[in-house]
Amino acid sequence: MTAPWDYPTLLCTPGRTGGTAFPRETVLPLEPQAYAMAQDGKAWRVTVRHTGEVIYAGPGPVQLVASPAPF
């Protein structure tokens, strides 16, 4: 039996100015390996591997960081 994932994954994105701003760091519920990142030129996309749900689509660079601190 494995322990449940208790550490947040942070989605780090570039800051935006004007309009509605996407946060620079967003807490995601799954482990970093559960997400896929793809880059096409300046556009980045982060999806959940299992479902294909798009978590982020926009300018990059984008980084997924496993936090050393539990929830």
Rosetta blueprint (number, residue, H / E / L):
1 M L
2 T L
3 A L
4 P L
5 W L
6 D L
7 Y L
8 P L
9 T E
10 L E
11 L E
12 C E
13 T L
14 P L
15 G L
16 R L
17 T L
18 G L
19 G L
20 T L
21 A L
22 F L
23 P L
24 R L
25 E E
26 T E
27 V E
28 L E
29 P L
30 L L
31 E L
32 P H
33 Q H
34 A H
35 Y E
36 A E
37 M E
38 A E
39 Q E
40 D E
41 G L
42 K L
43 A E
44 W E
45 R E
46 V E
47 T E
48 V E
49 R L
50 H L
51 T L
52 G L
53 E L
54 V E
55 I E
56 Y E
57 A E
58 G E
59 P E
60 G L
61 P L
62 V L
63 Q E
64 L E
65 V E
66 A E
67 S L
68 P L
69 A L
70 P L
71 F L
